[in-house]
Amino acid sequence: MTIQDFIPPPYTKMIENASVSYQSPSNIALVKYWGKHGEQLPQNASISFTLSNCKSETTLDFKKKTKGGYDFKVYLDGHREKEFEPKIEKFFNRVAPYLPFINEYRFVIKTQNTFPHSSGIASSASGMSALAMCLVGLESQLNDPKNERLQNKQYQLQKASFLARLGSGSAARSINGPLVVWGAHPKIKGSSDLFGTTYPYKVHDNFTNYHDTILLVDKAEKQVSSTVGHDLMHNNPYAKQRFEKANSNLEQLISIFETGDLDSFIALVESEALQLHAMMMASSPYFILMKPNTLKIIDSIWGFRKATNSKVCFTLDAGANVHVLYPSSEKQQVQQFIKNELSIFCKDGSYIDDFTGTGASTI
């Protein structure tokens, strides 16, 4: 598909006012996307587990208006959040060619998260994907109901992922699940830079209902935003090698997923997490998002794995929090380890138990 496929024909009707509601989860990348070009396009392909419990729930109220221009308000957890509105306006500017109705309605965007905002759990991914689902849900009511292509669910999910990407790159991976690829890769059939696609190949039972417990080391907003971090990759001396390595790692995952090789999975996923943060430390200006307790958790996981032969591992997003990944067969053992030995490194002992999910849905 091309960009032109997401520009709709003239709408057949306009609704005076209504409301749509969707929920969409966060996701945790196994092979990381870090660095972009053009209009929110990735420098390398990435793949992620879609989560279940960490999600945004968004309601879009809309009412027809006569004046042109954007008209919207954003509410988070019931409170007006004017600081988010410039980001939404930028998003609207990007999606306007693909959603011509966006100038014709007054919007109230009401959203809430089940996890702390801006603390490295990809709240922009869940938030933007939920909003994109709401906008596509509205558009489906304006399109000709006899147009099978525009009313096709797969097309609508692709468009939602396409739109979500324009707000937050990783949001492209939150629409579907449980494994989603974003970025064109020669070995992944159907993969695209424009939207996320469900991983198309065989996945061993070892990876069914995989668990992710997120250890909340730091609930504060990150000192360096992901947008700034991505931009710094333009002058990073190791950027080219990093993009090549990420695509190579994604290719290796194909056989890992097929055979269920958890040892190779652990080595690749942990290496990916550390490479992500190595890119941050090699940027100019350089920065570190990990905290002392992040490193203590990593060291504890390594010690536990060596002592018990567990298949638990860690990954990191762009923040201090640690995602502890483990197969469902080890749920009881690993969650006891987290409670007894890792929770002491979390802010107020806080962590979130999560597992792989299937993506966005109506509320």
N, C-alpha and C positions, 0 to 999 in steps of 0.2 A: 504493500500500500504506500501511497505518497501523501504529502501534505494536502494536495488537492482533494483527496477522497474525504477529508473531514470538513470541507466547506459545503454547507447544506444548500439545497435549492430553496427557493422562496417558501416560507411557511404557509400552510393552508388555513391556519386560524390563529387567533391571539386570545389568550385567556385573560380575563380581567384581574383575577387574584386567586391565589391558592397557596399551598404549602407542600413541600416535599422533604422527606427525612431519610438520611442514610447513615450507616456507620461503616467505618473503614479502619482496618488495623494498621499498626506500625509493621515494620519488617526489619530483619537483621541480615545484613549482607554477609555472605560467606566469602565470596570474592568481591573486593571493595571497588566502588566507583569513586575516584578522587581525581578531579581534573575534568574540565569540560570545554567545549568550543561551540561557536555559533549560538543558536538560540536553545540553550539548555540541552545540548547534545553531549554524550559521554565520550571521553577519550579512550575508554576501554569498556568492554562488556563486563557485566556484573551478574551475580546470582544471589538470591536471598531466600531465607525462610520467611514466609508470611506468618505473623503471630495471630493470637486469638484474643487474649485479655487486654492487651495494650492497644487501645483504639480511640478514635475520635467519633463522637456522635454529633451529627450536624443537621440542623433544620434550616431550610431556606424558605422564608416567607417572601412572597413577591406580589406586587400590585402594579397594574398598568399605569403609566404616567404619560403626560403629553410633551414635556420638555425632553430634549436630548441630553446626552452626557450621563456619566455614571452617577448613581445615587444609591448608597448602601451604608449600613451600619453593621459593626461587628460586636458580638457579645460573647465573652468567654466565661463560662460558669455563672451566667446571669448578670455579669457586669460589663458595661460598655468598655471596649478596649480600643481606644483611638490609636494606640501605638502600632496595632496590627494593620490598620487601614491603609497606610501607604503600600504595604506589601500586597494587599488585596487589589489596590488600584493598579499596581504594576502587573499583577496577574491578569486583571481584566483587560489591560492594554494588549497583552500577548494573546489572549484567547478571543478577543473581539472579532477577528476575521472568521473564526470558526463557530461563533455564537452570535449572529447578528442581532438577536433579540436583547442582548445585554444592555443596550442603551435605552430600551423601551420599558424597563421595569424599575421600580424602586424595591431594593432588596434589604431584608433584615437577616443577617447570618448569625445564627445562634449555635454555638458549639461548646462541647465539653470533652475533656480528656479523662481517661482512667489512670493517668500517670503524669508525673511532673513535666511541665512544659520546658523546652529548651535545655534539657539536661543530658542529651546524648541518647535519647530513646526515639529519635526520629519523629518528633511530634509534627514537624512540617510534612512528613510523608503521610501520616494518617489524616492530618487536618486538610491538606490540599486534595488528597484523593477522595475524602468524604465530600468536600465541596464540589469537586469535579463530577462525582456521581449525582449530586443534587442538580447540577446544571444540565447534565445529560438527561436526567429524569424529567426536568422541565421541558427540554427541547423535544423529547419523544412525544409530548402532548401537543406540540405545535406542528410537528411534521405530519405529512399525509399518512393516515393509518393504513393506506393501501400500498405504501412504498415499502416493499419487503426488505430491501437493503437497509434503509434507515431504521426500521423497526426491529431488525434482527438483533438479538441479545448480544451475540459475539461482537458485532460492529459497535454497539453501544459501549461495551466494556473496553474495546480498543480505543474508542474515542475518549472515554473517561480517562484511560491511562495516558493517552496523548495529551489531553488537557492538563491533567495532574502534573505531568512532567514539566509543563511550562511554569508551574508554580514552585515545584521542588523536584529535582531530578529523581531522587529515590522514591518519590510518590508514585512514579510509574510502576513500581513493583508491588504496590499495596492493593491493587484492584483484584488480582487473582491469587491463587495459592494452590498447594502449599510451597512449591518451589517456582520462582519466577526469574526469568532472564530478562535483563534490559541491556540493549546494545547489540549491534550487529556482530555476529561471530561466525566465521566460516564453517565451524563444526556443529553449530546449533541451528537446526532447521527452523525457519520462520522467524528467527531473532531479528530485531529491528532497533535502530537508534530512536525511532519515533515513539515507541510504546513498549510496555513490558509484555512478555509472552509466557504462558505456562510452560515449564520445562517439559520437552516432548518425549524424552527417552525413558527407558526402564529405570526404576528406582527400587532398590532392595528393601525388604521388609525392615531391615535395621534402621531405616530412616523414616519409618512410619510413626506418626505422632511424636516426633522428636520434641524434646523439652528444652526450654530456655528460661532459666531463672535469672532475672535482671537484678544485680546487686547495686543498690542506690548509694554509691560512694559519695556523690555530691549532687544535691538537688538544686543547686543554684544554676543560674543561666551561665552558659559557657562564656569564657573571656574572649574567644575568637569564634565568630560564626562560621558555619560550614561554607557559606557563600564566599567569605574572605579566604578561607583555606583553599577552596577550589581555585580561586583566581591566582593564588600564589604558586600553583603548579606550572603556570606559564613560564616562569623563570627558574624553576627548580632544576638543578643540574642533573638529577637522576630521573626526571619525568619520563623520558623516552623508554628507558630500561624498565621503569615501573609499569608503564602501559603494556609493554610486551610481556612482562612477567604475569600480569593479571590475566591476560588472554590465554597464556600458556597454562596457568593454574585452572582456569575454567575448562579448558580442554581435558586436563587430567581428571577433573571431577566427573566427567562422563563415565569413565571406567570405575571410579570409586563408587559412584551411586549404583552402578549396575552390579558390582560384586559385593557391595556391603562392607568394603575394607575400612573399618573404623580407625585403625592405626594411621593409615594414609590420610584419612579425612582429618584427624586431629592435627597431624603435622602441617597439612596445607592450610587449614583454617586458622590455626594459631600464628603461622608465619604471615598470612595475609593481614591479620590484625596488627602485628608488630610492624609490618611494612607500611601500613597506613600511618601509624604514628611516627615512623622513621621519616616519612615524607614531610610531616609537620615540622620535625626537628631540623630537617635539611632545607626548609624554606628560608626565604629572606624577605621580611624578618622571620626568624624562627620562633616557634612557640611549642609549649608542652601542655597537653590537656589531661594527661594522666596525673593522678595524685599519689602520695606515698602509699595510701591504702589500696590503690589499684595494684601496685607492685606486690604488696603483701598478699593480696588475694591470688594473684598469678602464681606466686611462689608456693602458696599453700595448695593450690590445685596441682601443681607439679609434684609436690611431696605426697599428696594423697594418691595420685595416680600411680606413682612409683611403688608405694606401699601396698596398694590394694589391687593393682592391675585393672583399675576402673577405666572405662572409656569416656570419662568426663573430659571436657576441654573448655577453653574460653575463647571468646572473641570480644572485640571492642568496636564501638562505633566512634564517631567523632566527639568523644567526651571521656569523662573519668569513670563512668559506670562500666561494670563488667557483666557480660552476658555469659552465663554458665550453660553450656550445651551438653546434653547427655541423652542417650537412648531411653525409650520408655521402660525397657527391661531393668534399668538401674534407678528408676524414679525414687523408690523408698530409700535406698542406700545414699544416693547423692543428696537428696533433700535433707536427710538427717545430718550429713556432713556440712551442708550449707547452714543449717540451723545452729549446729554446735560450734563450728569452727570459722565460718566465713561471715556470718551476720555481725560479728563484733567489729568488722571493718566497714560496715555500712553506716550511713548517717541515720542516727536514731534506730539502728538495727533494721532498717527498712529494706525489703526486697519484694519482687513481684514474681510469682510463679506463672509461667506461661508455656505455651506449646504451639505447634504449627496449626495453622488454620487455612481457610479456603478463600479469604478475601472479603471484599465489600458486600453489603447487603442492605435491603430496605429496613427501616425501623417501623 
